[in-house]
Amino acid sequence: MPALSKWKSKLSLALRAIAVHPLCGMQIVTDKLKNFLQYVAVKLIDEPAQAQLKVAEVGPKRLRFKLVLAQADVAMLIGRNGFTASAIRSVLKAAAEREGVQVSLQIHSHEEEAEILARESAAGN
């Protein structure tokens, strides 16, 4: 029996170390939120093969998600008066807040993304 209690003690310490490690925890949260967005986007758009989901850590416990889609899919995902995008953002933020993380979601077409990148690179030169 002493060997079993020693094993339990070591396991408990290992689990606490994993739970405390910020990078491991943040990666798990990021993956969960990314999977949620991928699932929702694929269900709501016509051309999922053209969809790209980009994730950037913009600060401690702060993530920015960018969905880059075909132009027709952008309109579909944003929805009438932005209600669909607003609902997706609300659920995403609620899930993130449970983990103590702040998130933002941007939805762009491939053309808009190219313009944004061109402006950023021109400003950087």
DSSP file (Angstrom, degrees, kcal/mol; ACC not computed):
  #  RESIDUE AA STRUCTURE BP1 BP2  ACC     N-H-->O    O-->H-N    N-H-->O    O-->H-N    TCO  KAPPA ALPHA  PHI   PSI    X-CA   Y-CA   Z-CA
    1    1 A M     >        0   0    0      0, 0.0     4,-2.0     0, 0.0     3,-0.2   0.000 360.0 360.0 360.0 -35.0    0.0    0.0    0.0
    2    2 A P  H  >  +     0   0    0      0, 0.0     4,-2.0     0, 0.0     5,-0.2   0.866 360.0  54.9 -61.3 -32.9    2.8    2.6    0.6
    3    3 A A  H  > S+     0   0    0      1,-0.2     4,-2.2     2,-0.2     5,-0.1   0.889 106.8  51.1 -65.3 -38.4    3.8    2.2   -3.0
    4    4 A L  H  > S+     0   0    0     -3,-0.2     4,-2.4     2,-0.2    -1,-0.2   0.916 110.2  47.5 -65.7 -43.8    0.3    3.1   -4.2
    5    5 A S  H  X S+     0   0    0     -4,-2.0     4,-2.2     2,-0.2    -1,-0.2   0.873 111.1  52.1 -67.7 -34.8    0.1    6.2   -2.0
    6    6 A K  H  X S+     0   0    0     -4,-2.0     4,-2.2    -5,-0.2    -1,-0.2   0.917 110.4  48.9 -62.9 -43.0    3.6    7.3   -3.3
    7    7 A W  H  X S+     0   0    0     -4,-2.2     4,-2.5     1,-0.2    -2,-0.2   0.912 110.9  49.7 -63.0 -44.1    2.3    6.8   -6.8
    8    8 A K  H  X S+     0   0    0     -4,-2.4     4,-2.5     1,-0.2    -1,-0.2   0.894 110.1  51.4 -61.7 -40.7   -0.9    8.8   -6.1
    9    9 A S  H  X S+     0   0    0     -4,-2.2     4,-2.1     2,-0.2    -2,-0.2   0.916 111.3  46.6 -63.5 -44.1    1.2   11.6   -4.6
   10   10 A K  H  X S+     0   0    0     -4,-2.2     4,-2.3     2,-0.2    -2,-0.2   0.905 112.8  50.0 -65.2 -41.4    3.5   11.8   -7.6
   11   11 A L  H  X S+     0   0    0     -4,-2.5     4,-2.5     1,-0.2    -2,-0.2   0.910 109.3  51.5 -62.9 -42.5    0.5   11.8  -10.0
   12   12 A S  H  X S+     0   0    0     -4,-2.5     4,-2.1     1,-0.2    -1,-0.2   0.907 110.6  48.2 -61.8 -42.7   -1.2   14.6   -8.0
   13   13 A L  H  X S+     0   0    0     -4,-2.1     4,-2.0     2,-0.2    -1,-0.2   0.897 111.3  50.5 -64.7 -40.3    2.0   16.7   -8.2
   14   14 A A  H  X S+     0   0    0     -4,-2.3     4,-2.0     2,-0.2    -2,-0.2   0.912 110.1  49.5 -64.9 -42.6    2.3   16.1  -12.0
   15   15 A L  H  X S+     0   0    0     -4,-2.5     4,-2.3     1,-0.2    -1,-0.2   0.891 110.4  50.4 -64.6 -39.7   -1.3   17.1  -12.6
   16   16 A R  H  X S+     0   0    0     -4,-2.1     4,-1.9     1,-0.2    -1,-0.2   0.894 108.8  52.3 -64.6 -38.9   -0.9   20.3  -10.6
   17   17 A A  H  X S+     0   0    0     -4,-2.0     4,-1.6     1,-0.2    -2,-0.2   0.898 110.6  47.4 -64.4 -40.2    2.2   21.2  -12.6
   18   18 A I  H  < S+     0   0    0     -4,-2.0     7,-0.2     1,-0.2    -2,-0.2   0.919 111.7  50.3 -66.9 -43.0    0.3   20.7  -15.9
   19   19 A A  H  < S+     0   0    0     -4,-2.3    -1,-0.2     1,-0.2    -2,-0.2   0.838 113.2  46.1 -65.3 -32.6   -2.6   22.8  -14.7
   20   20 A V  H  < S+     0   0    0     -4,-1.9    -1,-0.2    -5,-0.2    -2,-0.2   0.786  84.1 103.0 -81.9 -27.9   -0.4   25.6  -13.6
   21   21 A H     X  -     0   0    0     -4,-1.6     4,-2.0    -5,-0.2     5,-0.2  -0.409  60.7-157.0 -62.4 114.0    1.8   25.7  -16.7
   22   22 A P  H  > S+     0   0    0      0, 0.0     4,-2.4     0, 0.0     5,-0.2   0.851  85.6  51.8 -66.5 -36.8    0.4   28.8  -18.6
   23   23 A L  H  > S+     0   0    0      2,-0.2     4,-2.2     1,-0.2     5,-0.2   0.924 110.8  47.3 -68.2 -42.5    1.6   27.8  -22.1
   24   24 A C  H  > S+     0   0    0      1,-0.2     4,-1.8     2,-0.2    -1,-0.2   0.938 115.0  46.2 -62.6 -46.7    0.1   24.3  -21.9
   25   25 A G  H  X S+     0   0    0     -4,-2.0     4,-2.1    -7,-0.2    -2,-0.2   0.892 112.3  50.0 -63.9 -40.9   -3.2   25.7  -20.6
   26   26 A M  H  X S+     0   0    0     -4,-2.4     4,-2.8     1,-0.2    -1,-0.2   0.881 108.9  52.4 -66.6 -38.2   -3.4   28.5  -23.2
   27   27 A Q  H  X S+     0   0    0     -4,-2.2     4,-2.4     2,-0.2    -1,-0.2   0.890 109.1  49.7 -65.9 -38.4   -2.7   26.1  -26.1
   28   28 A I  H  X S+     0   0    0     -4,-1.8     4,-2.3     2,-0.2    -2,-0.2   0.929 112.8  46.6 -64.9 -45.1   -5.6   23.9  -25.0
   29   29 A V  H  X S+     0   0    0     -4,-2.1     4,-2.6     2,-0.2     5,-0.2   0.929 112.4  50.9 -62.4 -45.4   -7.9   26.8  -24.7
   30   30 A T  H  X S+     0   0    0     -4,-2.8     4,-2.6     1,-0.2    -2,-0.2   0.919 110.7  48.7 -58.3 -45.4   -6.8   28.1  -28.1
   31   31 A D  H  X S+     0   0    0     -4,-2.4     4,-2.6     2,-0.2    -1,-0.2   0.902 111.1  50.0 -63.2 -41.8   -7.3   24.7  -29.7
   32   32 A K  H  X S+     0   0    0     -4,-2.3     4,-2.1     2,-0.2    -2,-0.2   0.936 113.8  44.4 -62.9 -46.3  -10.8   24.4  -28.2
   33   33 A L  H  X S+     0   0    0     -4,-2.6     4,-2.4     2,-0.2    -2,-0.2   0.895 113.3  51.3 -66.3 -39.7  -11.9   27.8  -29.4
   34   34 A K  H  X S+     0   0    0     -4,-2.6     4,-2.5    -5,-0.2    -2,-0.2   0.916 109.5  50.3 -63.1 -43.8  -10.4   27.3  -32.8
   35   35 A N  H  X S+     0   0    0     -4,-2.6     4,-2.3     2,-0.2    -1,-0.2   0.893 109.5  51.7 -62.0 -39.9  -12.2   23.9  -33.2
   36   36 A F  H  X S+     0   0    0     -4,-2.1     4,-2.5     2,-0.2    -2,-0.2   0.948 111.3  46.4 -61.1 -49.0  -15.5   25.6  -32.2
   37   37 A L  H  X S+     0   0    0     -4,-2.4     4,-2.8     1,-0.2     5,-0.2   0.897 111.9  50.9 -62.6 -40.7  -15.0   28.3  -34.9
   38   38 A Q  H  X S+     0   0    0     -4,-2.5     4,-2.4     2,-0.2    -1,-0.2   0.924 110.7  49.3 -62.1 -43.4  -14.1   25.8  -37.5
   39   39 A Y  H  X S+     0   0    0     -4,-2.3     4,-1.5    -5,-0.2    -2,-0.2   0.939 114.9  43.4 -61.3 -48.2  -17.1   23.7  -36.8
   40   40 A V  H  X S+     0   0    0     -4,-2.5     4,-1.3     1,-0.2    -2,-0.2   0.937 114.4  49.3 -64.8 -47.7  -19.5   26.7  -36.9
   41   41 A A  H >X S+     0   0    0     -4,-2.8     4,-1.5     1,-0.2     3,-0.6   0.915 108.9  51.8 -61.3 -44.4  -17.9   28.3  -40.0
   42   42 A V  H 3< S+     0   0    0     -4,-2.4    -1,-0.2    -5,-0.2    -2,-0.2   0.861 109.9  50.5 -62.0 -34.9  -18.0   25.0  -42.0
   43   43 A K  H 3< S+     0   0    0     -4,-1.5    -1,-0.2    -5,-0.2    -2,-0.2   0.767 115.9  41.0 -73.2 -25.1  -21.7   24.6  -41.2
   44   44 A L  H << S+     0   0    0     -4,-1.3     2,-0.2    -3,-0.6    -2,-0.2   0.576 103.6  70.4-103.4 -10.6  -22.6   28.1  -42.3
   45   45 A I     <  -     0   0    0     -4,-1.5    28,-0.1    -5,-0.1    29,-0.0  -0.705  63.5-142.5-112.3 161.6  -20.6   28.7  -45.5
   46   46 A D  S    S+     0   0    0     -2,-0.2     3,-0.1     1,-0.2    -1,-0.1   0.757  95.3  43.0 -89.2 -27.8  -20.7   27.3  -49.0
   47   47 A E    >   +     0   0    0      1,-0.1     3,-1.3    23,-0.1     4,-0.3  -0.620  58.0 160.1-122.4  72.4  -17.0   27.0  -49.8
   48   48 A P  G >  S+     0   0    0      0, 0.0     3,-1.0     0, 0.0    -1,-0.1   0.757  71.3  68.6 -66.3 -22.7  -15.2   25.6  -46.7
   49   49 A A  G 3  S+     0   0    0      1,-0.2    -2,-0.1    -3,-0.1    -7,-0.0   0.779 100.8  48.5 -66.2 -24.2  -12.2   24.6  -48.7
   50   50 A Q  G <  S+     0   0    0     -3,-1.3    -1,-0.2     2,-0.0     2,-0.2   0.498  90.0 108.6 -91.4  -4.6  -11.4   28.3  -49.2
   51   51 A A    <   -     0   0    0     -3,-1.0     2,-0.4    -4,-0.3    18,-0.2  -0.501  46.3-171.6 -78.4 140.2  -11.8   29.2  -45.6
   52   52 A Q  E     -A   68   0A   0     16,-2.2    16,-2.9    -2,-0.2     2,-0.5  -0.995   8.6-159.4-128.5 137.4   -8.7   30.0  -43.5
   53   53 A L  E     -A   67   0A   0     -2,-0.4     2,-0.4    14,-0.2    14,-0.2  -0.967  12.0-171.3-118.7 117.6   -8.7   30.5  -39.7
   54   54 A K  E     -A   66   0A   0     12,-2.9    12,-2.7    -2,-0.5     2,-0.4  -0.868   3.1-164.3-109.9 141.2   -5.8   32.5  -38.3
   55   55 A V  E     -A   65   0A   0     -2,-0.4     2,-0.4    10,-0.2    10,-0.2  -0.985   6.8-178.8-126.3 133.4   -5.1   32.8  -34.6
   56   56 A A  E     -A   64   0A   0      8,-2.3     8,-2.8    -2,-0.4     2,-0.9  -0.998  25.3-138.2-131.2 134.6   -2.7   35.4  -33.0
   57   57 A E  E     +A   63   0A   0     -2,-0.4     6,-0.2     6,-0.2    -2,-0.0  -0.826  25.1 178.0 -88.5 109.9   -1.9   35.8  -29.4
   58   58 A V  E     -     0   0A   0      4,-1.3     5,-0.2    -2,-0.9    -1,-0.1   0.415  61.4 -21.2 -97.3   0.3   -2.0   39.6  -29.0
   59   59 A G  E >  S-A   62   0A   0      3,-1.0     3,-1.9    -3,-0.0     2,-0.3  -0.960  98.5 -41.6 175.5 177.8   -1.2   39.7  -25.3
   60   60 A P  T 3  S-     0   0    0      0, 0.0     3,-0.1     0, 0.0    -2,-0.0  -0.472 129.5  -7.4 -63.6 123.2   -1.3   37.6  -22.1
   61   61 A K  T 3  S+     0   0    0     -2,-0.3    41,-2.8     1,-0.2     2,-0.4   0.814 111.7 117.2  59.2  32.4   -4.6   35.7  -22.2
   62   62 A R  E <   -Ab  59 102A   0     -3,-1.9    -4,-1.3    39,-0.2    -3,-1.0  -0.992  40.2-177.7-133.0 125.8   -5.7   37.6  -25.3
   63   63 A L  E     -Ab  57 103A   0     39,-2.7    41,-1.3    -2,-0.4     2,-0.5  -0.931  14.6-157.0-123.4 145.2   -6.4   36.0  -28.7
   64   64 A R  E     -Ab  56 104A   0     -8,-2.8    -8,-2.3    -2,-0.4     2,-0.4  -0.987  11.4-163.8-120.5 122.7   -7.4   37.4  -32.0
   65   65 A F  E     -Ab  55 105A   0     39,-2.9    41,-2.6    -2,-0.5     2,-0.5  -0.861   2.2-166.9-103.4 138.7   -9.1   35.0  -34.5
   66   66 A K  E     -Ab  54 106A   0    -12,-2.7   -12,-2.9    -2,-0.4     2,-0.6  -0.985   5.8-161.7-127.9 120.4   -9.4   35.9  -38.1
   67   67 A L  E     -Ab  53 107A   0     39,-3.1    41,-3.0    -2,-0.5     2,-0.6  -0.909   7.9-167.1 -99.6 119.8  -11.7   34.1  -40.5
   68   68 A V  E     +Ab  52 108A   0    -16,-2.9   -16,-2.2    -2,-0.6    41,-0.2  -0.945  21.8 161.9-111.5 118.6  -10.7   34.7  -44.1
   69   69 A L  E     - b   0 109A   0     39,-2.9    41,-1.4    -2,-0.6   -18,-0.1  -0.734  45.2 -77.5-131.0 170.7  -13.4   33.5  -46.5
   70   70 A A     >  -     0   0    0    -23,-0.3     4,-1.8    -2,-0.2     3,-0.4  -0.427  53.3-108.8 -64.6 150.7  -14.7   33.7  -50.1
   71   71 A Q  H  > S+     0   0    0      1,-0.3     4,-1.5     2,-0.2     3,-0.2   0.880 118.9  49.7 -54.5 -44.6  -16.6   37.0  -50.6
   72   72 A A  H  > S+     0   0    0      1,-0.2     4,-1.6     2,-0.2    -1,-0.3   0.864 109.8  52.3 -64.1 -35.2  -20.0   35.3  -50.8
   73   73 A D  H  > S+     0   0    0     -3,-0.4     4,-2.8     2,-0.2     5,-0.2   0.816 101.6  60.2 -71.4 -30.0  -19.3   33.4  -47.6
   74   74 A V  H  X S+     0   0    0     -4,-1.8     4,-2.6     2,-0.2     5,-0.3   0.949 106.7  46.3 -60.7 -48.1  -18.4   36.6  -45.7
   75   75 A A  H  X S+     0   0    0     -4,-1.5     4,-2.1     1,-0.2    -1,-0.2   0.898 113.9  49.0 -61.1 -40.5  -21.9   37.9  -46.4
   76   76 A M  H  < S+     0   0    0     -4,-1.6    -1,-0.2     2,-0.2    -2,-0.2   0.907 113.4  45.4 -66.8 -41.8  -23.4   34.6  -45.3
   77   77 A L  H  < S+     0   0    0     -4,-2.8    -2,-0.2     1,-0.2    -1,-0.2   0.855 113.4  48.8 -73.8 -34.2  -21.4   34.3  -42.1
   78   78 A I  H  < S-     0   0    0     -4,-2.6     7,-1.8    -5,-0.2     6,-0.8   0.906  99.2-166.6 -70.5 -39.8  -22.0   37.9  -41.1
   79   79 A G    ><  -     0   0    0     -4,-2.1     3,-1.7    -5,-0.3     2,-0.3  -0.020  36.3 -27.6  81.1 173.9  -25.7   37.5  -41.7
   80   80 A R  G >  S-     0   0    0      1,-0.3     3,-1.8     2,-0.2     4,-0.2  -0.465 134.3  -8.8 -66.7 125.9  -28.5   40.1  -42.0
   81   81 A N  G 3  S-     0   0    0     -2,-0.3    -1,-0.3     1,-0.3    -2,-0.1   0.678 122.0 -73.2  57.4  20.2  -27.6   43.2  -40.0
   82   82 A G  G <> S+     0   0    0     -3,-1.7     4,-2.3    -7,-0.1    -1,-0.3   0.619  96.8 133.6  77.0  12.6  -24.6   41.3  -38.5
   83   83 A F  H <>  +     0   0    0     -3,-1.8     4,-2.2     2,-0.2    -4,-0.2   0.879  69.5  49.0 -67.1 -38.0  -26.8   39.1  -36.3
   84   84 A T  H  > S+     0   0    0     -6,-0.8     4,-2.4     2,-0.2    -5,-0.2   0.948 113.8  45.4 -67.1 -47.7  -25.1   35.8  -37.2
   85   85 A A  H  > S+     0   0    0     -7,-1.8     4,-2.6     1,-0.2    -2,-0.2   0.896 112.4  52.8 -61.9 -39.4  -21.6   37.2  -36.6
   86   86 A S  H  X S+     0   0    0     -4,-2.3     4,-2.3    -8,-0.4    -1,-0.2   0.903 109.3  48.5 -62.9 -41.3  -22.7   38.8  -33.4
   87   87 A A  H  X S+     0   0    0     -4,-2.2     4,-2.2     2,-0.2     5,-0.2   0.913 111.6  49.4 -65.8 -42.3  -24.1   35.5  -32.1
   88   88 A I  H  X S+     0   0    0     -4,-2.4     4,-2.5     1,-0.2    -2,-0.2   0.928 112.1  48.8 -62.2 -44.7  -20.9   33.6  -33.0
   89   89 A R  H  X S+     0   0    0     -4,-2.6     4,-2.9     1,-0.2     5,-0.2   0.891 109.5  53.0 -62.4 -39.8  -18.8   36.3  -31.2
   90   90 A S  H  X S+     0   0    0     -4,-2.3     4,-2.2     2,-0.2    -1,-0.2   0.927 112.2  43.0 -63.0 -45.2  -21.0   36.1  -28.2
   91   91 A V  H  X S+     0   0    0     -4,-2.2     4,-2.4     2,-0.2     5,-0.2   0.919 114.8  50.9 -67.1 -42.7  -20.7   32.3  -27.8
   92   92 A L  H  X S+     0   0    0     -4,-2.5     4,-2.3    -5,-0.2    -2,-0.2   0.925 112.3  46.4 -59.8 -46.1  -16.9   32.5  -28.5
   93   93 A K  H  X S+     0   0    0     -4,-2.9     4,-2.7     2,-0.2    -1,-0.2   0.886 111.2  51.9 -65.6 -38.8  -16.5   35.2  -25.9
   94   94 A A  H  X S+     0   0    0     -4,-2.2     4,-1.4    -5,-0.2    -1,-0.2   0.921 111.4  46.8 -64.0 -43.3  -18.5   33.3  -23.3
   95   95 A A  H  X S+     0   0    0     -4,-2.4     4,-0.6     1,-0.2    -2,-0.2   0.903 114.7  47.5 -65.0 -40.6  -16.5   30.2  -23.9
   96   96 A A  H ><>S+     0   0    0     -4,-2.3     5,-2.4     1,-0.2     3,-1.3   0.899 106.8  56.1 -68.0 -41.2  -13.2   32.2  -23.6
   97   97 A E  H ><5S+     0   0    0     -4,-2.7     3,-1.3     1,-0.3    -1,-0.2   0.824  97.7  62.8 -62.4 -31.4  -14.3   34.0  -20.5
   98   98 A R  H 3<5S+     0   0    0     -4,-1.4    -1,-0.3     1,-0.3    -2,-0.2   0.797 109.2  42.4 -61.2 -26.9  -14.9   30.7  -18.7
   99   99 A E  T <<5S-     0   0    0     -3,-1.3    -1,-0.3    -4,-0.6    -2,-0.2   0.346 121.1-108.6-100.1   3.4  -11.1   30.1  -19.2
  100  100 A G  T < 5S+     0   0    0     -3,-1.3     2,-0.4     1,-0.3    -3,-0.2   0.781  77.4 129.6  75.9  26.9  -10.1   33.7  -18.3
  101  101 A V      < -     0   0    0     -5,-2.4     2,-0.4    -8,-0.1    -1,-0.3  -0.906  50.6-142.3-117.7 142.4   -9.2   34.6  -21.9
  102  102 A Q  E     -b   62   0A   0    -41,-2.8   -39,-2.7    -2,-0.4     2,-0.3  -0.851  25.6-175.8-100.3 139.4  -10.3   37.6  -23.9
  103  103 A V  E     -b   63   0A   0     -2,-0.4     2,-0.3   -41,-0.2   -39,-0.2  -0.931  16.7-166.0-133.6 156.3  -11.0   37.1  -27.6
  104  104 A S  E     -b   64   0A   0    -41,-1.3   -39,-2.9    -2,-0.3     2,-0.4  -0.968  10.8-151.3-134.5 154.8  -11.9   39.0  -30.7
  105  105 A L  E     -b   65   0A   0     -2,-0.3     2,-0.4   -41,-0.2   -39,-0.2  -0.989   8.8-172.6-131.2 124.2  -13.1   37.7  -34.1
  106  106 A Q  E     -b   66   0A   0    -41,-2.6   -39,-3.1    -2,-0.4     2,-0.5  -0.931   7.3-159.4-113.0 140.1  -12.5   39.4  -37.4
  107  107 A I  E     +b   67   0A   0     -2,-0.4     2,-0.3   -41,-0.2   -39,-0.2  -0.977  22.3 161.8-122.7 119.3  -14.2   38.2  -40.6
  108  108 A H  E     -b   68   0A   0    -41,-3.0   -39,-2.9    -2,-0.5     2,-0.2  -0.903  35.9-120.6-132.8 158.5  -12.7   39.1  -43.9
  109  109 A S  E  >  -b   69   0A   0     -2,-0.3     4,-2.4   -41,-0.2   -39,-0.2  -0.538  39.0-106.7 -85.9 166.0  -12.8   38.1  -47.6
  110  110 A H  H  > S+     0   0    0    -41,-1.4     4,-2.1     1,-0.2     5,-0.1   0.877 122.5  52.7 -60.1 -37.5   -9.5   37.0  -49.2
  111  111 A E  H  > S+     0   0    0      2,-0.2     4,-2.0     1,-0.2    -1,-0.2   0.924 109.3  47.2 -65.2 -45.2   -9.5   40.3  -51.1
  112  112 A E  H  > S+     0   0    0      1,-0.2     4,-2.4     2,-0.2    -2,-0.2   0.895 110.9  52.5 -62.8 -39.9   -9.9   42.3  -48.0
  113  113 A E  H  X S+     0   0    0     -4,-2.4     4,-2.5     1,-0.2    -1,-0.2   0.900 107.8  51.1 -63.4 -41.1   -7.2   40.4  -46.3
  114  114 A A  H  X S+     0   0    0     -4,-2.1     4,-2.2     2,-0.2    -1,-0.2   0.899 110.8  49.0 -63.2 -40.5   -4.8   41.0  -49.2
  115  115 A E  H  X S+     0   0    0     -4,-2.0     4,-2.4     2,-0.2    -2,-0.2   0.910 111.2  49.5 -64.4 -42.5   -5.5   44.8  -49.0
  116  116 A I  H  X S+     0   0    0     -4,-2.4     4,-2.4     1,-0.2    -2,-0.2   0.926 112.2  47.4 -63.1 -45.3   -4.9   44.8  -45.2
  117  117 A L  H  X S+     0   0    0     -4,-2.5     4,-2.3     1,-0.2    -1,-0.2   0.881 111.1  51.7 -64.7 -37.8   -1.6   42.9  -45.6
  118  118 A A  H  X S+     0   0    0     -4,-2.2     4,-2.2     2,-0.2    -2,-0.2   0.917 111.1  47.6 -64.4 -43.1   -0.5   45.3  -48.4
  119  119 A R  H  X S+     0   0    0     -4,-2.4     4,-2.2     2,-0.2    -2,-0.2   0.903 112.3  49.6 -63.4 -41.8   -1.3   48.3  -46.2
  120  120 A E  H  X S+     0   0    0     -4,-2.4     4,-1.5     1,-0.2    -2,-0.2   0.894 112.4  46.5 -65.7 -39.8    0.6   46.9  -43.2
  121  121 A S  H  X S+     0   0    0     -4,-2.3     4,-0.8     2,-0.2    -1,-0.2   0.865 112.3  50.7 -72.0 -34.1    3.6   46.1  -45.3
  122  122 A A  H  < S+     0   0    0     -4,-2.2     3,-0.4     1,-0.2    -2,-0.2   0.879 110.9  49.0 -67.7 -37.9    3.6   49.5  -46.9
  123  123 A A  H  < S+     0   0    0     -4,-2.2    -1,-0.2     1,-0.2    -2,-0.2   0.816 108.6  54.5 -70.1 -29.7    3.4   51.2  -43.5
  124  124 A G  H  <        0   0    0     -4,-1.5    -1,-0.2     1,-0.2    -2,-0.2   0.690 360.0 360.0 -77.5 -18.7    6.3   49.0  -42.3
  125  125 A N     <        0   0    0     -4,-0.8    -1,-0.2    -3,-0.4    -2,-0.2   0.462 360.0 360.0 -84.5 360.0    8.6   50.1  -45.1
